[in-house]
Amino acid sequence: MCPILMGQGPDKIEKTTEKRITIDPITRLEGHGKIEIFLDDNGNVANAYWQVPELRGFEKFCIGRSVDEMNKLTSRLCGVCPGAHHICSTKALDAVFKVDPPETAKKLRELFYMAHYIHSHIAHFYALAAADFVMGPGAPKAERNILGVVGAVGLEIGGEVIKHRSYAQKIQEMLGGKATHPVCGIPGGFAKSINEDERAKIEAMAKSCVEFGKFTCKLFEDVVLKNKDYLAIITNPDIYYHETYYLGTVDKNDKINFYDGEQKMISPTGEEVARYKDRGTEYLKYIAEHTLPWSYEKFCYFKPVGWKGLVDGKDSGIYRATPQARLNVSKGFTTPLAQAEFDKYHGTFRDLGVKGPVHHTMSQHWARVIEMLYAAEKLLELSQDPEITGKHIRNPVGEPGEGVGIIEAPRGTLVHHYVSDKNGIVKDVNLVVGTTNNNAPMNLSVRKAATALIKNWMVSDGLLNAVEMAYRAYDPCNSCATHTLPGQMPIDAVVRRSDGSVYKTLSRSF
């Protein structure tokens, strides 16, 4: 096994006597969750679960509201993902009101959305994931965070991270009206145009973001790809590897498009098995959701294959919708720098013997930094578009009805599906978010990592963090994804004495 995962250095492996290991809370993600690991009589992993114990219920409490409020309500799902929900919801409202926005409005939406991508991918790579690579999985807990990363790489690099995430937030605020919960999208258009001064400011920040994207790709190459131990982690089929289906959005030339295009599904061997567009309900032919009694998060699967349980392979309908998935289903990017990185990504895995889709879970991080560079390039391209300062930014809407919007959120394919009555009142809502798409494969990844790393009762904090790395690669956002109430999820209320000892435990299952 790779020495980084053996807990050498500050990490200490010890023998446990417990047959149940709980990681609660899990760390460096958005939302709440825990991991339950069950050991057999030999001290090896019998099973492991990625469990989501929180319920948000947005699908239900949006019913009865005015449908034109939906892009403002759903942006409150999360403080990390508001831009994705706002834009997807706005596209769904276009469909609900049977209207196509003008070209300038589409470009303004995409301009805003590229800034959202930059801020989100910077946050995950540098603040949530980087500690595992810069500090190492076995580093002390107090060092496995953004402060530890800054201490290791230097204040100058840390300053650049903060500066460029700030640039992305400023652009979102300039275009969206708010940096966190935007209000710019309206059915059939965009709330406000931008003037030449605003355009020039965005262009200047975009140029800087491109340079930062190039720097981040180089940093990943130097810190991860040139480190044989880390490369062993990424490519080890016994720890972080699953053969699944993949879903992503592509344009007419099969190039990745975050804002608009067709949804494409491929098999574990790379064959195209489905292709569909948004606005209508065609996605329901291909995507279905399953519930299990121990999680508030639904489990998506490819409907033509069906739900076969938490297993991978071609005979299972489990798929992934992630940055890795987007690189698997596409022919790359429309911008030159990101395309060069795309070619390097696939070339590296081809040199390692990979012939079809890349199934290595940890490749998500590499795909994510490539996407950050693409978003910066696209941001610059749109900021220089002559139409971006146009004044025709809204078309008149029709009568309300049913509509679907689909985009690529940073965490995966995002669906907003609304049904409205003739008075514009919401009758039904379905939200299929990136993390829901990836709930099943995250469970697979956690279980496989735990099984590979925990042997003969031996466990350590570093090894448990290496198990957490399995879900962290997906950048999950549980706040966005918890919509189901399965009926058997227990609530435990623990009453403790002043010294911390347990006085009484009250349990209830709904």
C-alpha positions in Angstrom: 0.0 0.0 0.0 1.0 3.6 -0.6 3.0 4.9 2.4 0.9 8.1 2.5 -2.1 5.9 3.3 -0.3 3.8 5.9 -0.4 6.5 8.4 3.4 7.0 8.6 4.7 10.1 10.3 2.3 11.8 12.8 -0.5 9.4 12.2 -0.7 6.4 14.6 -2.4 3.1 13.7 -4.0 1.4 16.7 -6.1 -1.8 17.2 -9.8 -1.2 17.8 -12.1 -3.5 19.8 -15.3 -1.9 18.3 -17.2 -3.5 15.4 -18.8 -0.2 14.5 -16.8 2.8 13.6 -18.6 6.1 13.2 -17.2 9.2 11.5 -19.5 12.0 12.7 -19.4 14.7 11.7 -17.7 14.2 8.4 -15.6 17.1 7.4 -14.8 19.5 4.5 -18.1 19.4 2.7 -21.3 21.5 2.5 -24.1 20.2 4.7 -24.2 17.4 7.3 -23.4 13.7 7.0 -21.7 10.8 8.7 -20.0 7.5 7.8 -20.9 4.2 9.5 -18.3 1.4 9.1 -19.2 -2.1 10.3 -16.4 -4.7 11.0 -16.8 -8.5 10.8 -15.4 -11.0 13.3 -12.0 -10.7 11.8 -11.8 -7.0 12.1 -12.3 -6.4 8.4 -15.0 -4.2 6.8 -18.3 -6.0 6.3 -20.1 -2.9 5.1 -19.9 0.9 5.2 -22.5 3.6 4.6 -22.4 7.3 3.5 -25.4 8.5 5.5 -27.2 11.9 5.3 -29.1 12.6 8.5 -30.6 16.0 7.6 -33.8 16.9 5.8 -34.4 20.2 3.9 -37.6 19.4 2.0 -37.5 22.2 -0.6 -39.5 20.2 -3.0 -42.5 20.2 -0.7 -42.6 23.6 0.8 -42.2 25.3 -2.6 -45.7 23.9 -3.5 -48.3 26.6 -3.3 -45.9 29.5 -3.9 -45.9 31.7 -7.0 -43.9 30.0 -9.7 -42.0 33.1 -10.6 -40.6 33.1 -7.1 -38.9 29.8 -7.6 -35.5 31.1 -8.8 -35.2 33.2 -5.6 -36.5 30.5 -3.3 -34.3 27.7 -4.6 -31.2 29.9 -4.5 -31.6 29.7 -0.7 -31.0 26.0 -0.8 -27.3 26.6 -0.1 -24.8 29.4 0.4 -22.3 27.5 -1.9 -24.5 26.6 -4.8 -27.0 29.6 -5.1 -25.8 30.6 -8.6 -26.3 27.1 -10.0 -29.9 26.8 -8.6 -30.8 30.4 -9.6 -29.7 29.9 -13.2 -31.2 26.4 -13.5 -34.4 27.6 -12.0 -34.5 30.6 -14.4 -34.1 28.2 -17.3 -37.0 26.1 -15.9 -39.1 29.3 -15.7 -38.4 30.0 -19.4 -39.9 26.6 -20.1 -42.8 27.2 -17.7 -43.7 30.5 -19.4 -42.9 29.2 -23.0 -40.3 31.9 -23.7 -36.8 32.0 -25.1 -34.6 34.8 -23.8 -32.7 37.1 -26.2 -29.1 36.3 -27.0 -27.7 39.0 -24.8 -29.7 37.7 -21.9 -28.3 34.2 -22.5 -24.8 35.5 -22.6 -25.3 37.5 -19.4 -26.6 34.5 -17.6 -23.6 32.4 -18.8 -21.2 35.2 -17.9 -22.6 35.2 -14.4 -22.5 31.4 -14.3 -18.8 31.2 -15.2 -18.0 33.4 -12.3 -20.0 31.1 -10.1 -18.0 28.1 -11.3 -14.7 29.8 -10.6 -15.7 30.6 -7.0 -17.1 27.1 -6.4 -14.2 25.2 -7.8 -11.6 27.4 -6.0 -13.4 26.8 -2.7 -13.4 23.1 -3.1 -9.9 22.6 -4.4 -8.1 24.9 -2.1 -10.2 25.0 1.0 -11.7 21.5 1.1 -9.5 19.1 -0.9 -6.0 20.5 -1.0 -5.2 19.7 2.6 -5.3 16.0 1.8 -2.7 16.5 -0.9 -0.6 19.3 0.5 -0.6 18.2 4.2 -1.3 14.5 3.5 -4.1 12.3 4.8 -2.2 11.4 8.0 -1.4 14.9 9.0 -2.8 16.1 12.4 -6.4 17.2 12.3 -5.4 20.7 13.3 -3.3 21.0 10.1 -5.8 19.5 7.7 -7.5 22.7 6.7 -7.1 25.9 4.7 -4.8 27.4 7.3 -2.5 24.4 7.2 -2.5 24.7 3.4 -1.6 28.4 3.5 1.1 27.7 6.0 2.6 25.0 3.8 2.4 26.8 0.4 3.0 30.4 1.6 1.0 33.6 2.2 1.5 34.7 -1.4 -0.3 31.8 -2.9 -2.9 32.0 -0.2 -3.5 35.6 -1.1 -3.9 34.7 -4.7 -6.6 32.2 -3.8 -8.5 34.7 -1.7 -8.1 37.4 -4.4 -9.5 35.3 -7.3 -12.4 33.8 -5.3 -13.2 37.5 -4.4 -13.0 38.4 -8.1 -15.6 35.7 -8.9 -17.8 36.9 -6.0 -17.6 40.5 -7.2 -18.6 39.5 -10.7 -21.6 37.6 -9.3 -22.6 40.6 -7.2 -22.2 43.0 -10.2 -24.4 40.8 -12.4 -26.6 39.0 -9.9 -27.5 41.9 -7.6 -26.2 39.9 -4.7 -23.0 38.0 -4.3 -24.6 35.0 -2.6 -28.3 34.9 -3.4 -28.7 36.3 -6.9 -31.8 38.0 -8.2 -30.8 38.6 -11.8 -32.7 35.9 -13.6 -36.2 36.5 -14.8 -38.5 34.4 -17.1 -37.5 35.2 -20.6 -34.4 37.2 -19.8 -32.1 39.0 -17.4 -32.9 41.7 -14.9 -30.4 44.3 -16.0 -27.9 45.1 -18.7 -24.3 46.0 -18.1 -22.5 49.1 -19.3 -19.1 49.4 -20.9 -17.4 50.4 -17.6 -18.8 47.2 -15.9 -17.8 45.1 -18.9 -14.2 46.4 -18.7 -14.0 45.6 -15.0 -15.2 42.1 -15.6 -12.8 41.6 -18.5 -9.8 42.7 -16.3 -10.8 40.3 -13.5 -11.4 37.5 -16.1 -7.9 38.0 -17.5 -6.5 37.6 -14.0 -8.7 34.5 -13.4 -7.3 32.9 -16.5 -3.7 33.3 -15.2 -4.8 31.9 -11.9 -6.4 28.9 -13.6 -3.2 28.2 -15.4 -1.3 28.4 -12.1 -3.7 26.0 -10.4 -3.3 23.4 -13.2 0.5 23.7 -12.9 0.2 23.5 -9.1 -1.9 20.3 -9.4 0.7 18.8 -11.7 3.6 19.7 -9.4 2.0 18.7 -6.1 0.0 15.6 -7.2 1.0 14.2 -10.6 4.7 14.5 -10.0 4.4 12.8 -6.6 4.6 9.0 -7.1 2.8 8.3 -3.8 -0.2 10.5 -4.7 -0.3 9.2 -8.3 -0.5 5.7 -6.7 -3.5 6.9 -4.8 -5.2 8.3 -7.9 -4.6 5.2 -10.0 -5.0 2.4 -7.4 -8.0 0.3 -8.6 -8.4 -1.3 -5.1 -9.1 1.9 -3.3 -10.7 4.7 -5.4 -12.1 3.1 -8.5 -15.6 2.2 -9.8 -16.8 1.3 -13.3 -20.1 3.2 -13.7 -22.2 5.0 -16.2 -21.5 8.8 -16.7 -23.8 11.8 -17.4 -22.9 15.3 -18.6 -24.0 18.1 -20.8 -22.5 18.7 -24.2 -23.0 21.0 -27.2 -23.7 19.9 -30.8 -20.0 19.1 -31.2 -19.9 17.1 -28.0 -17.9 19.8 -26.2 -18.6 20.5 -22.6 -21.2 23.3 -21.9 -22.2 24.2 -18.4 -25.1 26.4 -19.3 -26.9 24.8 -22.2 -26.8 21.7 -24.5 -27.9 18.1 -24.5 -27.5 15.6 -21.7 -25.4 12.6 -22.7 -25.1 9.3 -20.9 -22.3 6.8 -21.6 -21.8 3.2 -20.5 -18.9 2.1 -18.4 -17.1 1.1 -21.6 -17.8 4.4 -23.3 -20.8 3.8 -25.6 -23.4 6.5 -25.8 -26.6 5.1 -24.3 -28.8 8.1 -24.0 -29.1 11.8 -25.2 -31.9 14.2 -24.3 -32.5 18.0 -23.9 -34.1 20.1 -21.2 -37.3 22.2 -21.2 -39.4 19.1 -21.6 -39.8 16.0 -19.4 -37.7 13.7 -21.5 -35.2 13.3 -18.6 -37.8 11.2 -16.8 -37.3 8.4 -19.4 -33.7 8.0 -18.3 -33.3 9.3 -14.7 -35.1 7.8 -11.8 -34.7 8.1 -8.0 -34.7 5.5 -5.3 -35.1 5.8 -1.5 -33.5 3.8 1.2 -34.6 3.9 4.9 -31.3 5.1 6.3 -30.8 8.3 4.4 -32.7 11.5 3.7 -31.0 11.7 0.3 -32.4 9.9 -2.7 -30.4 7.6 -5.0 -30.4 8.2 -8.7 -30.0 5.5 -11.3 -30.1 5.1 -15.1 -33.7 4.0 -15.7 -33.3 1.7 -18.7 -30.8 -0.4 -16.7 -32.7 -0.1 -13.4 -31.8 0.0 -9.7 -29.8 -3.1 -8.8 -28.6 -2.0 -5.4 -25.4 -0.4 -4.3 -23.2 -2.2 -6.8 -21.2 -0.9 -9.8 -20.6 -2.3 -13.3 -22.5 -2.3 -16.6 -25.5 -4.3 -15.1 -26.1 -1.7 -12.5 -27.9 1.6 -13.3 -25.6 3.7 -11.0 -24.0 6.6 -12.8 -21.8 9.5 -11.9 -22.4 13.2 -12.8 -19.2 15.0 -11.9 -16.3 17.0 -13.4 -14.8 13.6 -14.2 -18.1 12.5 -15.9 -18.2 15.6 -18.0 -14.6 14.9 -19.3 -15.7 11.3 -19.9 -18.8 12.0 -22.0 -17.3 14.9 -24.1 -14.6 15.7 -26.6 -13.3 18.4 -24.5 -13.7 22.2 -24.3 -14.3 25.1 -26.7 -11.4 27.1 -25.2 -7.8 26.4 -26.1 -6.1 26.3 -22.7 -8.7 24.0 -21.2 -8.6 21.8 -24.3 -4.8 21.4 -23.9 -5.3 20.3 -20.3 -8.1 18.0 -21.4 -5.8 16.3 -23.9 -3.1 16.0 -21.2 -5.6 14.5 -18.7 -6.7 11.8 -21.1 -3.2 11.3 -22.5 -1.8 10.6 -19.0 -4.4 8.0 -18.3 -3.9 6.4 -21.7 -0.2 6.1 -20.9 -1.3 4.3 -17.7 -3.2 1.8 -19.8 -6.8 3.3 -19.5 -8.6 2.7 -22.8 -12.1 3.8 -22.1 -13.7 6.3 -19.7 -11.5 7.3 -16.7 -13.0 5.5 -13.7 -10.5 6.6 -11.1 -12.5 8.6 -8.5 -9.6 10.8 -7.4 -9.3 12.1 -11.0 -12.3 14.3 -10.0 -9.8 16.8 -8.5 -7.8 17.1 -11.7 -11.0 17.5 -13.8 -12.2 20.2 -11.4 -9.1 22.4 -11.8 -9.3 22.0 -15.6 -12.9 23.1 -15.5 -11.8 26.1 -13.4 -9.5 27.1 -16.2 -12.3 26.7 -18.8 -14.7 28.8 -16.8 -12.1 31.6 -16.6 -11.4 31.4 -20.3 -15.1 31.4 -21.1 -15.6 34.3 -18.7 -13.0 36.3 -20.6 -14.5 35.3 -24.0 -18.0 36.4 -23.0 -16.8 39.7 -21.4 -15.2 40.6 -24.8 -18.4 39.7 -26.8 -19.8 42.8 -28.5 -23.4 41.7 -27.6 -22.7 41.5 -23.9 -23.6 45.2 -23.4 -26.8 44.9 -25.5 -30.0 46.4 -24.2 -32.5 43.8 -25.4 -32.4 41.5 -22.4 -36.0 40.3 -22.0 -38.8 38.7 -24.2 -42.5 38.7 -23.2 -43.7 35.5 -21.4 -46.7 33.3 -22.2 -49.2 31.5 -20.0 -47.6 29.4 -17.2 -47.6 25.6 -17.3 -45.0 22.9 -16.9 -41.2 23.3 -17.5 -37.8 21.8 -17.0 -34.4 23.5 -16.7 -31.1 21.6 -16.8 -27.6 22.9 -16.4 -24.2 21.5 -15.2 -23.8 22.6 -11.6 -20.2 22.4 -10.4 -21.1 19.2 -8.5 -23.0 17.6 -11.4 -26.0 17.7 -13.7 -28.8 19.8 -12.1 -32.5 19.5 -12.9 -35.3 21.8 -11.9 -38.8 20.6 -12.9 -41.9 22.7 -12.1 -45.6 22.2 -12.7 -47.7 25.4 -12.4 -51.5 25.9 -12.7 -52.9 28.6 -15.0 -52.7 31.2 -12.2 -48.9 30.7 -11.8 -49.1 28.7 -8.5 -46.7 25.8 -8.1 -48.4 22.4 -8.0 -45.4 20.1 -8.1 -41.6 20.4 -7.9 -38.8 17.9 -8.6 -35.2 18.8 -8.0 -32.4 16.4 -9.1 -29.2 18.0 -7.9 -25.6 17.0 -8.6 -25.1 15.4 -5.2 -28.3 13.3 -5.6 -26.9 12.0 -8.9 -23.8 11.0 -7.0 -25.3 9.7 -3.8 -25.1 6.0 -4.9 -21.5 6.2 -6.2 -20.4 8.1 -3.1 -21.7 5.1 -1.0 -19.8 2.8 -3.3 -16.6 4.8 -3.0 -16.8 5.1 0.8 -17.4 1.4 1.2 -14.5 0.4 -1.2 -12.1 2.8 0.4 -13.0 1.5 3.9 -12.7 -2.1 2.8 -9.3 -1.5 1.3 -7.8 0.5 4.1 -9.2 -1.0 7.4 -7.8 -4.5 8.0 -7.5 -6.8 11.1 -9.0 -4.3 13.5 -6.2 -1.7 12.7 -7.4 1.8 12.3 -6.1 5.4 12.6 -7.3 8.9 12.2 -5.3 9.2 8.9 -6.9 6.0 7.5 -10.4 7.3 8.4 -9.6 10.6 6.7 -8.5 8.6 3.7 -12.0 7.0 3.7 -13.4 10.6 3.9 -11.4 11.4 0.8 -13.6 9.1 -1.1 -16.7 11.3 -0.8 -14.7 14.5 -0.7 -13.6 13.9 -4.3 -17.3 14.4 -5.3 -17.5 17.8 -3.6 -21.0 16.9 -2.2 -23.5 19.5 -1.1 -26.0 17.7 1.2 -28.0 20.9 1.9 -29.0 20.9 -1.8 -29.8 17.2 -2.0 -31.9 16.2 1.0 -35.5 16.1 -0.1 -36.9 12.8 0.9 -38.5 11.6 4.2 -38.1 7.8 3.9 -39.9 7.0 7.2 -37.4 5.0 9.2 -34.6 7.5 9.9 -34.2 7.6 13.7 -33.6 10.6 15.9 -31.6 10.1 19.1 -31.7 12.7 21.8 -28.9 12.2 24.3 -29.3 13.8 27.8 -25.9 14.2 29.5 -24.9 15.1 33.1 -22.7 18.1 33.8 -19.6 15.8 33.7 -20.5 14.7 30.2 -21.7 11.2 31.1 -24.9 9.9 29.5 -28.0 10.2 31.7 -30.6 9.0 29.3 -31.0 8.4 25.5 -34.4 9.0 23.9 -34.9 7.4 20.5 -37.6 7.8 17.9 -38.2 6.5 14.4 -40.6 8.4 12.1 
